[in-house]
């Protein structure tokens, strides 16, 4: 089994990625296993941040590394919060303050169409000239009143017209099957299998 370092300490991401990558013979280890600090994310694009995180983890472990960068993009706000989704309302990070700020920005009848975006980057080594990159988008709209208790981030405000519910109201397995991260992960796995 090949070891792969996840450039994240998120236990939910670790569980999901471990299960999905196991058939490809990968053992996924969080970067905390190696006492690696989180990488800086100074870039204005998701792909640059994901590459920086994967390169950082690969360089410090000598192992292949997988990183993701994701967030919500609102059309009326020119794609904001985008890469700043987790810290939209400033430090310390707060889902409730981020949501309050987003709803306030969308007052006065602005379009509420939005999408979640995820990019996954797998680097075989820190100087990999050809990382495996996959992306996923999940489209919906922002509603003012939160609904549901599942998920995290903007999920209670992310309305899915085709399901007549928010992302926070979906069962976890359903969300994982249709979300931006789920789509990106399936595409990544397809690309890894095609390279074998």
GUKETOR-864701 format. One line per field, with one value per atom (N, C-alpha, C): residue number from 1; residue in three letters; y, x, z. Coordinates in nm, 3 decimals, m for minus. Layout:
N
i NUM, ...
aa ALA, ...
Y Y, ...
X X, ...
Z Z, ...
***
This chain:
196
i 1, 1, 1, 2, 2, 2, 3, 3, 3, 4, 4, 4, 5, 5, 5, 6, 6, 6, 7, 7, 7, 8, 8, 8, 9, 9, 9, 10, 10, 10, 11, 11, 11, 12, 12, 12, 13, 13, 13, 14, 14, 14, 15, 15, 15, 16, 16, 16, 17, 17, 17, 18, 18, 18, 19, 19, 19, 20, 20, 20, 21, 21, 21, 22, 22, 22, 23, 23, 23, 24, 24, 24, 25, 25, 25, 26, 26, 26, 27, 27, 27, 28, 28, 28, 29, 29, 29, 30, 30, 30, 31, 31, 31, 32, 32, 32, 33, 33, 33, 34, 34, 34, 35, 35, 35, 36, 36, 36, 37, 37, 37, 38, 38, 38, 39, 39, 39, 40, 40, 40, 41, 41, 41, 42, 42, 42, 43, 43, 43, 44, 44, 44, 45, 45, 45, 46, 46, 46, 47, 47, 47, 48, 48, 48, 49, 49, 49, 50, 50, 50, 51, 51, 51, 52, 52, 52, 53, 53, 53, 54, 54, 54, 55, 55, 55, 56, 56, 56, 57, 57, 57, 58, 58, 58, 59, 59, 59, 60, 60, 60, 61, 61, 61, 62, 62, 62, 63, 63, 63, 64, 64, 64, 65, 65, 65, 66, 66, 66, 67, 67, 67, 68, 68, 68, 69, 69, 69, 70, 70, 70, 71, 71, 71, 72, 72, 72, 73, 73, 73, 74, 74, 74, 75, 75, 75, 76, 76, 76, 77, 77, 77, 78, 78, 78, 79, 79, 79, 80, 80, 80, 81, 81, 81, 82, 82, 82, 83, 83, 83, 84, 84, 84, 85, 85, 85, 86, 86, 86, 87, 87, 87, 88, 88, 88, 89, 89, 89, 90, 90, 90, 91, 91, 91, 92, 92, 92, 93, 93, 93, 94, 94, 94, 95, 95, 95, 96, 96, 96, 97, 97, 97, 98, 98, 98, 99, 99, 99, 100, 100, 100, 101, 101, 101, 102, 102, 102, 103, 103, 103, 104, 104, 104, 105, 105, 105, 106, 106, 106, 107, 107, 107, 108, 108, 108, 109, 109, 109, 110, 110, 110, 111, 111, 111, 112, 112, 112, 113, 113, 113, 114, 114, 114, 115, 115, 115, 116, 116, 116, 117, 117, 117, 118, 118, 118, 119, 119, 119, 120, 120, 120, 121, 121, 121, 122, 122, 122, 123, 123, 123, 124, 124, 124, 125, 125, 125, 126, 126, 126, 127, 127, 127, 128, 128, 128, 129, 129, 129, 130, 130, 130, 131, 131, 131, 132, 132, 132, 133, 133, 133, 134, 134, 134, 135, 135, 135, 136, 136, 136, 137, 137, 137, 138, 138, 138, 139, 139, 139, 140, 140, 140, 141, 141, 141, 142, 142, 142, 143, 143, 143, 144, 144, 144, 145, 145, 145, 146, 146, 146, 147, 147, 147, 148, 148, 148, 149, 149, 149, 150, 150, 150, 151, 151, 151, 152, 152, 152, 153, 153, 153, 154, 154, 154, 155, 155, 155, 156, 156, 156, 157, 157, 157, 158, 158, 158, 159, 159, 159, 160, 160, 160, 161, 161, 161, 162, 162, 162, 163, 163, 163, 164, 164, 164, 165, 165, 165, 166, 166, 166, 167, 167, 167, 168, 168, 168, 169, 169, 169, 170, 170, 170, 171, 171, 171, 172, 172, 172, 173, 173, 173, 174, 174, 174, 175, 175, 175, 176, 176, 176, 177, 177, 177, 178, 178, 178, 179, 179, 179, 180, 180, 180, 181, 181, 181, 182, 182, 182, 183, 183, 183, 184, 184, 184, 185, 185, 185, 186, 186, 186, 187, 187, 187, 188, 188, 188, 189, 189, 189, 190, 190, 190, 191, 191, 191, 192, 192, 192, 193, 193, 193, 194, 194, 194, 195, 195, 195, 196, 196, 196
aa UNK, UNK, UNK, UNK, UNK, UNK, UNK, UNK, UNK, UNK, UNK, UNK, UNK, UNK, UNK, UNK, UNK, UNK, UNK, UNK, UNK, UNK, UNK, UNK, UNK, UNK, UNK, UNK, UNK, UNK, UNK, UNK, UNK, UNK, UNK, UNK, UNK, UNK, UNK, UNK, UNK, UNK, UNK, UNK, UNK, UNK, UNK, UNK, UNK, UNK, UNK, UNK, UNK, UNK, UNK, UNK, UNK, UNK, UNK, UNK, UNK, UNK, UNK, UNK, UNK, UNK, UNK, UNK, UNK, UNK, UNK, UNK, UNK, UNK, UNK, UNK, UNK, UNK, UNK, UNK, UNK, UNK, UNK, UNK, UNK, UNK, UNK, UNK, UNK, UNK, UNK, UNK, UNK, UNK, UNK, UNK, UNK, UNK, UNK, UNK, UNK, UNK, UNK, UNK, UNK, UNK, UNK, UNK, UNK, UNK, UNK, UNK, UNK, UNK, UNK, UNK, UNK, UNK, UNK, UNK, UNK, UNK, UNK, UNK, UNK, UNK, UNK, UNK, UNK, UNK, UNK, UNK, UNK, UNK, UNK, UNK, UNK, UNK, UNK, UNK, UNK, UNK, UNK, UNK, UNK, UNK, UNK, UNK, UNK, UNK, UNK, UNK, UNK, UNK, UNK, UNK, UNK, UNK, UNK, UNK, UNK, UNK, UNK, UNK, UNK, UNK, UNK, UNK, UNK, UNK, UNK, UNK, UNK, UNK, UNK, UNK, UNK, UNK, UNK, UNK, UNK, UNK, UNK, UNK, UNK, UNK, UNK, UNK, UNK, UNK, UNK, UNK, UNK, UNK, UNK, UNK, UNK, UNK, UNK, UNK, UNK, UNK, UNK, UNK, UNK, UNK, UNK, UNK, UNK, UNK, UNK, UNK, UNK, UNK, UNK, UNK, UNK, UNK, UNK, UNK, UNK, UNK, UNK, UNK, UNK, UNK, UNK, UNK, UNK, UNK, UNK, UNK, UNK, UNK, UNK, UNK, UNK, UNK, UNK, UNK, UNK, UNK, UNK, UNK, UNK, UNK, UNK, UNK, UNK, UNK, UNK, UNK, UNK, UNK, UNK, UNK, UNK, UNK, UNK, UNK, UNK, UNK, UNK, UNK, UNK, UNK, UNK, UNK, UNK, UNK, UNK, UNK, UNK, UNK, UNK, UNK, UNK, UNK, UNK, UNK, UNK, UNK, UNK, UNK, UNK, UNK, UNK, UNK, UNK, UNK, UNK, UNK, UNK, UNK, UNK, UNK, UNK, UNK, UNK, UNK, UNK, UNK, UNK, UNK, UNK, UNK, UNK, UNK, UNK, UNK, UNK, UNK, UNK, UNK, UNK, UNK, UNK, UNK, UNK, UNK, UNK, UNK, UNK, UNK, UNK, UNK, UNK, UNK, UNK, UNK, UNK, UNK, UNK, UNK, UNK, UNK, UNK, UNK, UNK, UNK, UNK, UNK, UNK, UNK, UNK, UNK, UNK, UNK, UNK, UNK, UNK, UNK, UNK, UNK, UNK, UNK, UNK, UNK, UNK, UNK, UNK, UNK, UNK, UNK, UNK, UNK, UNK, UNK, UNK, UNK, UNK, UNK, UNK, UNK, UNK, UNK, UNK, UNK, UNK, UNK, UNK, UNK, UNK, UNK, UNK, UNK, UNK, UNK, UNK, UNK, UNK, UNK, UNK, UNK, UNK, UNK, UNK, UNK, UNK, UNK, UNK, UNK, UNK, UNK, UNK, UNK, UNK, UNK, UNK, UNK, UNK, UNK, UNK, UNK, UNK, UNK, UNK, UNK, UNK, UNK, UNK, UNK, UNK, UNK, UNK, UNK, UNK, UNK, UNK, UNK, UNK, UNK, UNK, UNK, UNK, UNK, UNK, UNK, UNK, UNK, UNK, UNK, UNK, UNK, UNK, UNK, UNK, UNK, UNK, UNK, UNK, UNK, UNK, UNK, UNK, UNK, UNK, UNK, UNK, UNK, UNK, UNK, UNK, UNK, UNK, UNK, UNK, UNK, UNK, UNK, UNK, UNK, UNK, UNK, UNK, UNK, UNK, UNK, UNK, UNK, UNK, UNK, UNK, UNK, UNK, UNK, UNK, UNK, UNK, UNK, UNK, UNK, UNK, UNK, UNK, UNK, UNK, UNK, UNK, UNK, UNK, UNK, UNK, UNK, UNK, UNK, UNK, UNK, UNK, UNK, UNK, UNK, UNK, UNK, UNK, UNK, UNK, UNK, UNK, UNK, UNK, UNK, UNK, UNK, UNK, UNK, UNK, UNK, UNK, UNK, UNK, UNK, UNK, UNK, UNK, UNK, UNK, UNK, UNK, UNK, UNK, UNK, UNK, UNK, UNK, UNK, UNK, UNK, UNK, UNK, UNK, UNK, UNK, UNK, UNK, UNK, UNK, UNK, UNK, UNK, UNK, UNK, UNK, UNK, UNK, UNK, UNK, UNK, UNK, UNK, UNK, UNK, UNK, UNK, UNK, UNK, UNK, UNK, UNK, UNK, UNK, UNK, UNK, UNK, UNK, UNK, UNK, UNK
Y m0.118, 0.000, 0.124, 0.220, 0.343, 0.446, 0.514, 0.619, 0.751, 0.827, 0.956, 1.050, 1.167, 1.262, 1.358, 1.376, 1.471, 1.605, 1.706, 1.840, 1.910, 1.844, 1.894, 1.815, 1.872, 1.799, 1.775, 1.793, 1.777, 1.628, 1.578, 1.434, 1.386, 1.472, 1.432, 1.409, 1.500, 1.483, 1.357, 1.331, 1.213, 1.085, 1.075, 0.956, 0.936, 1.043, 1.034, 0.996, 1.064, 1.036, 0.899, 0.856, 0.723, 0.614, 0.625, 0.523, 0.519, 0.637, 0.642, 0.605, 0.628, 0.597, 0.458, 0.391, 0.257, 0.157, 0.156, 0.061, 0.084, 0.205, 0.234, 0.203, 0.142, 0.099, 0.216, 0.321, 0.434, 0.430, 0.448, 0.473, 0.624, 0.690, 0.835, 0.874, 0.955, 1.000, 1.153, 1.206, 1.352, 1.412, 1.536, 1.599, 1.611, 1.612, 1.618, 1.495, 1.383, 1.260, 1.284, 1.381, 1.413, 1.545, 1.597, 1.726, 1.841, 1.840, 1.945, 2.057, 2.181, 2.294, 2.319, 2.382, 2.414, 2.514, 2.500, 2.589, 2.724, 2.826, 2.955, 2.941, 3.021, 3.024, 3.169, 3.220, 3.363, 3.397, 3.298, 3.322, 3.360, 3.419, 3.462, 3.359, 3.247, 3.141, 3.011, 2.931, 2.803, 2.712, 2.707, 2.614, 2.647, 2.775, 2.811, 2.773, 2.795, 2.758, 2.607, 2.530, 2.384, 2.332, 2.388, 2.347, 2.381, 2.500, 2.539, 2.444, 2.404, 2.315, 2.175, 2.124, 1.992, 1.991, 2.094, 2.103, 2.109, 2.188, 2.203, 2.067, 1.992, 1.861, 1.760, 1.761, 1.668, 1.697, 1.824, 1.863, 1.820, 1.837, 1.810, 1.662, 1.581, 1.438, 1.348, 1.397, 1.311, 1.214, 1.234, 1.146, 1.219, 1.146, 1.211, 1.282, 1.395, 1.473, 1.514, 1.514, 1.554, 1.675, 1.778, 1.898, 1.940, 2.004, 2.065, 2.210, 2.289, 2.424, 2.440, 2.494, 2.504, 2.622, 2.660, 2.770, 2.795, 2.902, 2.936, 3.064, 3.066, 3.180, 3.230, 3.358, 3.418, 3.511, 3.485, 3.558, 3.709, 3.756, 3.900, 3.969, 3.891, 3.946, 3.923, 3.896, 3.876, 3.753, 3.653, 3.530, 3.527, 3.635, 3.636, 3.552, 3.501, 3.507, 3.430, 3.332, 3.260, 3.199, 3.226, 3.165, 3.216, 3.321, 3.376, 3.326, 3.221, 3.174, 3.145, 3.079, 3.042, 3.162, 3.270, 3.388, 3.514, 3.497, 3.608, 3.724, 3.693, 3.797, 3.825, 3.779, 3.805, 3.695, 3.722, 3.627, 3.660, 3.562, 3.419, 3.370, 3.255, 3.199, 3.175, 3.206, 3.187, 3.166, 3.046, 3.019, 3.115, 3.141, 3.227, 3.370, 3.424, 3.560, 3.567, 3.463, 3.458, 3.460, 3.381, 3.376, 3.509, 3.570, 3.701, 3.804, 3.806, 3.902, 3.875, 3.747, 3.713, 3.756, 3.727, 3.764, 3.916, 3.987, 4.135, 4.188, 4.126, 4.171, 4.147, 4.049, 4.014, 4.080, 4.171, 4.244, 4.332, 4.387, 4.482, 4.415, 4.292, 4.229, 4.182, 4.167, 4.117, 3.969, 3.926, 3.785, 3.698, 3.586, 3.497, 3.368, 3.362, 3.240, 3.227, 3.104, 3.077, 2.934, 2.906, 2.767, 2.744, 2.622, 2.577, 2.529, 2.548, 2.506, 2.431, 2.325, 2.250, 2.212, 2.230, 2.181, 2.088, 1.974, 1.876, 1.868, 1.866, 1.855, 1.741, 1.649, 1.539, 1.556, 1.571, 1.584, 1.458, 1.397, 1.276, 1.308, 1.430, 1.479, 1.630, 1.696, 1.842, 1.916, 1.856, 1.921, 1.860, 1.796, 1.730, 1.832, 1.815, 1.910, 1.887, 1.773, 1.739, 1.682, 1.768, 1.719, 1.678, 1.586, 1.546, 1.647, 1.711, 1.817, 1.784, 1.797, 1.774, 1.880, 1.917, 2.019, 1.976, 2.040, 2.014, 2.140, 2.156, 2.268, 2.213, 2.285, 2.246, 2.372, 2.379, 2.503, 2.508, 2.627, 2.651, 2.800, 2.839, 2.981, 3.006, 3.129, 3.166, 3.209, 3.153, 3.195, 3.270, 3.363, 3.449, 3.375, 3.287, 3.216, 3.079, 3.046, 2.916, 2.801, 2.688, 2.567, 2.448, 2.361, 2.236, 2.249, 2.134, 2.133, 2.051, 1.995, 1.917, 2.005, 1.944, 2.015, 2.119, 2.217, 2.322, 2.440, 2.545, 2.661, 2.726, 2.740, 2.810, 2.715, 2.588, 2.487, 2.522, 2.580, 2.612, 2.720, 2.794, 2.899, 2.862, 2.741, 2.701, 2.615, 2.680, 2.617, 2.543, 2.420, 2.333, 2.315, 2.394, 2.389, 2.249, 2.170, 2.037, 1.941, 1.969, 1.884, 1.954, 2.082, 2.162, 2.159, 2.174, 2.179, 2.246, 2.272, 2.327, 2.212, 2.244, 2.144, 2.092, 2.175, 2.134, 2.039, 2.027, 1.936, 1.800, 1.787, 1.661, 1.561, 1.431, 1.330, 1.335, 1.306, 1.318, 1.237, 1.114, 1.031, 1.090, 1.150, 1.215, 1.338, 1.418, 1.537, 1.497, 1.395, 1.353, 1.303, 1.248, 1.195, 1.305, 1.420, 1.522, 1.653, 1.666, 1.793, 1.820, 1.942, 1.985, 1.898, 1.864, 1.781, 1.637, 1.586, 1.452, 1.441, 1.542, 1.544, 1.550, 1.640, 1.654, 1.525, 1.461, 1.338, 1.226, 1.212, 1.108, 1.135, 1.262, 1.296, 1.267, 1.296, 1.268, 1.119, 1.040, 0.894, 0.843, 0.893, 0.854, 0.884, 1.001, 1.039, 0.952, 0.920, 0.831, 0.694, 0.642, 0.510, 0.509, 0.618, 0.623, 0.633, 0.676, 0.687, 0.555, 0.459, 0.334, 0.249
X 0.084, 0.000, 0.088, 0.054, 0.132, 0.079, 0.170, 0.129, 0.111, 0.013, m0.022, m0.052, 0.008, m0.019, m0.130, m0.228, m0.335, m0.294, m0.288, m0.245, m0.361, m0.409, m0.520, m0.520, m0.580, m0.598, m0.746, m0.830, m0.974, m1.009, m1.062, m1.090, m1.198, m1.295, m1.399, m1.342, m1.254, m1.188, m1.103, m1.034, m0.948, m1.030, m1.144, m1.228, m1.279, m1.331, m1.389, m1.284, m1.171, m1.066, m1.004, m0.987, m0.930, m1.017, m1.147, m1.238, m1.238, m1.237, m1.244, m1.113, m1.000, m0.870, m0.818, m0.880, m0.835, m0.832, m0.933, m0.927, m0.808, m0.750, m0.633, m0.504, m0.518, m0.404, m0.328, m0.401, m0.341, m0.379, m0.280, m0.304, m0.291, m0.400, m0.402, m0.372, m0.268, m0.228, m0.240, m0.296, m0.305, m0.167, m0.148, m0.017, 0.018, m0.081, m0.054, 0.024, 0.008, 0.082, 0.233, 0.272, 0.413, 0.452, 0.361, 0.382, 0.411, 0.341, 0.359, 0.260, 0.308, 0.215, 0.140, 0.024, m0.053, 0.022, 0.010, 0.077, 0.005, 0.079, 0.017, m0.068, m0.175, m0.261, m0.271, m0.163, m0.161, m0.223, m0.266, m0.306, m0.453, m0.488, m0.626, m0.706, m0.642, m0.715, m0.707, m0.813, m0.819, m0.705, m0.677, m0.577, m0.437, m0.404, m0.271, m0.258, m0.363, m0.357, m0.346, m0.423, m0.416, m0.277, m0.219, m0.083, 0.016, 0.004, 0.096, 0.085, m0.037, m0.056, m0.001, m0.027, 0.023, 0.176, 0.234, 0.380, 0.445, 0.386, 0.435, 0.437, 0.327, 0.320, 0.414, 0.424, 0.514, 0.660, 0.695, 0.833, 0.873, 0.784, 0.820, 0.808, 0.741, 0.729, 0.805, 0.832, 0.892, 0.792, 0.663, 0.558, 0.472, 0.396, 0.295, 0.196, 0.142, 0.051, m0.074, m0.185, m0.314, m0.364, m0.407, m0.462, m0.589, m0.677, m0.792, m0.803, m0.867, m0.904, m1.046, m1.132, m1.272, m1.338, m1.452, m1.527, m1.653, m1.722, m1.846, m1.825, m1.881, m1.867, m2.007, m2.031, m2.162, m2.152, m2.238, m2.232, m2.241, m2.337, m2.358, m2.241, m2.155, m2.039, m1.909, m1.920, m1.800, m1.720, m1.789, m1.721, m1.682, m1.699, m1.670, m1.776, m1.743, m1.618, m1.501, m1.528, m1.420, m1.318, m1.190, m1.083, m1.084, m1.160, m1.168, m1.291, m1.356, m1.481, m1.473, m1.367, m1.356, m1.332, m1.276, m1.242, m1.311, m1.427, m1.496, m1.524, m1.559, m1.589, m1.469, m1.351, m1.229, m1.193, m1.091, m1.044, m1.107, m1.126, m1.110, m1.221, m1.196, m1.294, m1.426, m1.536, m1.668, m1.771, m1.831, m1.935, m2.052, m2.094, m2.211, m2.183, m2.066, m2.033, m2.016, m1.957, m1.943, m2.080, m2.173, m2.307, m2.380, m2.366, m2.429, m2.378, m2.250, m2.192, m2.243, m2.247, m2.293, m2.438, m2.524, m2.666, m2.680, m2.604, m2.608, m2.565, m2.463, m2.413, m2.515, m2.604, m2.702, m2.837, m2.845, m2.971, m2.999, m3.117, m3.156, m3.172, m3.222, m3.264, m3.157, m3.033, m2.928, m2.951, m2.900, m2.910, m2.846, m2.909, m2.860, m2.800, m2.779, m2.721, m2.576, m2.538, m2.405, m2.365, m2.238, m2.193, m2.076, m2.072, m1.954, m1.854, m1.727, m1.620, m1.513, m1.460, m1.352, m1.248, m1.123, m1.014, m0.928, m0.894, m0.805, m0.677, m0.564, m0.433, m0.356, m0.309, m0.224, m0.086, 0.014, 0.153, 0.230, 0.297, 0.376, 0.497, 0.550, 0.663, 0.660, 0.740, 0.733, 0.760, 0.841, 0.875, 0.803, 0.689, 0.611, 0.570, 0.617, 0.582, 0.442, 0.381, 0.251, 0.159, 0.116, 0.026, m0.109, m0.176, m0.310, m0.406, m0.488, m0.578, m0.720, m0.814, m0.955, m1.038, m1.150, m1.235, m1.381, m1.458, m1.602, m1.677, m1.797, m1.885, m2.021, m2.086, m2.217, m2.302, m2.404, m2.480, m2.608, m2.639, m2.759, m2.780, m2.845, m2.865, m2.865, m2.841, m2.832, m2.969, m3.013, m3.138, m3.105, m3.193, m3.167, m3.179, m3.279, m3.302, m3.236, m3.154, m3.087, m3.186, m3.154, m3.236, m3.144, m3.174, m3.100, m2.985, m2.942, m2.836, m2.715, m2.719, m2.605, m2.504, m2.396, m2.295, m2.223, m2.164, m2.089, m2.077, m2.012, m1.991, m2.122, m2.141, m2.258, m2.374, m2.360, m2.461, m2.604, m2.628, m2.767, m2.831, m2.752, m2.803, m2.793, m2.740, m2.718, m2.835, m2.928, m3.053, m3.033, m3.086, m3.076, m3.217, m3.253, m3.390, m3.435, m3.344, m3.386, m3.420, m3.373, m3.405, m3.500, m3.530, m3.617, m3.570, m3.439, m3.381, m3.245, m3.188, m3.052, m2.952, m2.825, m2.719, m2.715, m2.752, m2.752, m2.866, m2.964, m3.076, m3.056, m2.952, m2.926, m2.860, m2.892, m2.814, m2.668, m2.574, m2.432, m2.393, m2.446, m2.408, m2.459, m2.577, m2.631, m2.547, m2.514, m2.432, m2.298, m2.233, m2.102, m2.111, m2.225, m2.241, m2.256, m2.315, m2.348, m2.271, m2.194, m2.128, m2.009, m1.961, m1.843, m1.722, m1.703, m1.589, m1.605, m1.728, m1.754, m1.728, m1.773, m1.751, m1.601, m1.529, m1.385, m1.312, m1.350, m1.282, m1.303, m1.426, m1.450, m1.368, m1.358, m1.277, m1.129, m1.083, m0.943, m0.914, m1.004, m0.987, m0.986, m1.076, m1.078, m0.944, m0.887, m0.760, m0.644, m0.649, m0.544, m0.553, m0.675, m0.689, m0.647, m0.671, m0.633, m0.482, m0.410, m0.264, m0.195, m0.268, m0.205, m0.164
Z 0.000, 0.000, 0.000, m0.087, m0.098, 0.001, 0.068, 0.161, 0.087, 0.133, 0.075, 0.191, 0.191, 0.300, 0.256, 0.344, 0.320, 0.378, 0.295, 0.339, 0.410, 0.515, 0.597, 0.726, 0.829, 0.955, 0.982, 0.880, 0.895, 0.900, 1.014, 1.026, 0.930, 0.897, 0.801, 0.663, 0.620, 0.489, 0.489, 0.600, 0.609, 0.592, 0.663, 0.653, 0.511, 0.453, 0.319, 0.215, 0.219, 0.120, 0.140, 0.264, 0.291, 0.231, 0.253, 0.201, 0.049, m0.013, m0.159, m0.228, m0.160, m0.221, m0.186, m0.089, m0.049, m0.165, m0.255, m0.367, m0.460, m0.457, m0.539, m0.463, m0.346, m0.265, m0.201, m0.161, m0.091, 0.056, 0.143, 0.284, 0.303, 0.342, 0.355, 0.499, 0.518, 0.650, 0.658, 0.768, 0.779, 0.804, 0.763, 0.782, 0.930, 1.019, 1.164, 1.209, 1.140, 1.172, 1.165, 1.083, 1.063, 1.133, 1.215, 1.284, 1.186, 1.075, 0.973, 1.001, 1.008, 1.024, 0.894, 0.906, 0.787, 0.701, 0.571, 0.477, 0.469, 0.433, 0.404, 0.277, 0.270, 0.151, 0.104, 0.043, 0.010, m0.125, m0.200, m0.339, m0.352, m0.465, m0.489, m0.569, m0.607, m0.677, m0.597, m0.611, m0.543, m0.586, m0.716, m0.767, m0.713, m0.706, m0.655, m0.507, m0.429, m0.288, m0.270, m0.348, m0.336, m0.375, m0.480, m0.520, m0.409, m0.350, m0.242, m0.124, m0.089, 0.026, m0.004, m0.125, m0.161, m0.168, m0.227, m0.237, m0.098, m0.009, 0.128, 0.199, 0.191, 0.258, 0.194, 0.061, m0.007, 0.027, 0.030, 0.059, 0.201, 0.297, 0.437, 0.475, 0.392, 0.424, 0.328, 0.207, 0.105, 0.045, 0.073, 0.022, m0.080, m0.161, m0.244, m0.152, m0.197, m0.113, m0.189, m0.117, m0.172, m0.094, m0.166, m0.102, m0.174, m0.098, m0.164, m0.120, m0.203, m0.164, m0.216, m0.132, m0.170, m0.102, m0.154, m0.097, m0.176, m0.139, m0.207, m0.288, m0.407, m0.498, m0.533, m0.507, m0.531, m0.652, m0.749, m0.876, m0.857, m0.776, m0.759, m0.689, m0.627, m0.555, m0.632, m0.761, m0.843, m0.805, m0.748, m0.707, m0.561, m0.489, m0.345, m0.272, m0.156, m0.080, m0.142, m0.229, m0.298, m0.204, m0.231, m0.151, m0.006, 0.020, 0.156, 0.231, 0.181, 0.239, 0.388, 0.432, 0.574, 0.664, 0.608, 0.689, 0.635, 0.575, 0.509, 0.604, 0.728, 0.827, 0.916, 0.877, 0.953, 1.052, 1.130, 1.232, 1.366, 1.452, 1.425, 1.331, 1.266, 1.174, 1.247, 1.180, 1.240, 1.130, 1.125, 1.026, 1.043, 1.166, 1.186, 1.141, 1.172, 1.128, 0.977, 0.918, 0.771, 0.704, 0.756, 0.699, 0.715, 0.832, 0.854, 0.754, 0.732, 0.638, 0.496, 0.457, 0.322, 0.302, 0.398, 0.385, 0.377, 0.457, 0.454, 0.317, 0.259, 0.128, 0.017, 0.039, m0.066, m0.043, 0.052, 0.074, m0.048, m0.053, m0.158, m0.295, m0.296, m0.420, m0.515, m0.468, m0.558, m0.589, m0.701, m0.739, m0.631, m0.602, m0.497, m0.553, m0.684, m0.741, m0.695, m0.664, m0.608, m0.640, m0.622, m0.632, m0.537, m0.486, m0.415, m0.519, m0.490, m0.582, m0.501, m0.558, m0.494, m0.599, m0.564, m0.648, m0.565, m0.621, m0.557, m0.638, m0.567, m0.633, m0.568, m0.649, m0.601, m0.664, m0.578, m0.626, m0.586, m0.682, m0.654, m0.569, m0.583, m0.503, m0.512, m0.430, m0.417, m0.548, m0.637, m0.763, m0.882, m0.855, m0.960, m1.067, m1.192, m1.297, m1.354, m1.317, m1.375, m1.266, m1.170, m1.066, m1.126, m1.058, m1.099, m1.036, m1.120, m1.072, m1.117, m1.023, m1.055, m0.982, m1.043, m0.983, m0.985, m0.899, m0.895, m0.857, m0.912, m0.878, m0.837, m0.745, m0.695, m0.691, m0.776, m0.795, m0.712, m0.663, m0.585, m0.572, m0.463, m0.436, m0.287, m0.249, m0.109, m0.059, 0.054, 0.116, 0.246, 0.283, 0.399, 0.531, 0.542, 0.669, 0.666, 0.766, 0.767, 0.787, 0.725, 0.741, 0.754, 0.850, 0.868, 0.966, 1.017, 1.118, 1.074, 0.956, 0.908, 0.836, 0.793, 0.715, 0.799, 0.729, 0.797, 0.701, 0.747, 0.661, 0.619, 0.490, 0.435, 0.407, 0.442, 0.408, 0.450, 0.570, 0.607, 0.519, 0.445, 0.356, 0.208, 0.178, 0.039, m0.008, m0.079, m0.123, m0.254, m0.257, m0.375, m0.432, m0.535, m0.587, m0.628, m0.687, m0.736, m0.622, m0.500, m0.384, m0.287, m0.312, m0.225, m0.080, m0.061, 0.073, 0.066, 0.182, 0.185, 0.194, 0.172, 0.188, 0.330, 0.427, 0.568, 0.602, 0.512, 0.535, 0.467, 0.387, 0.319, 0.413, 0.401, 0.475, 0.426, 0.515, 0.483, 0.360, 0.346, 0.232, 0.101, 0.104, m0.016, m0.051, 0.051, 0.027, m0.034, 0.022, m0.029, m0.173, m0.210, m0.346, m0.451, m0.412, m0.513, m0.495, m0.388, m0.358, m0.449, m0.442, m0.517, m0.486, m0.357, m0.318, m0.368, m0.361, m0.411, m0.561, m0.635, m0.780, m0.811, m0.742, m0.767, m0.734, m0.625, m0.584, m0.685, m0.735, m0.837, m0.963, m1.002, m1.120, m1.095, m0.974, m0.940, m0.948, m0.892, m0.893, m1.037, m1.122, m1.264, m1.330, m1.300, m1.362, m1.310, m1.181, m1.126, m1.191, m1.206, m1.266, m1.413, m1.485, m1.625, m1.644, m1.538, m1.547, m1.514, m1.464, m1.420, m1.537
***
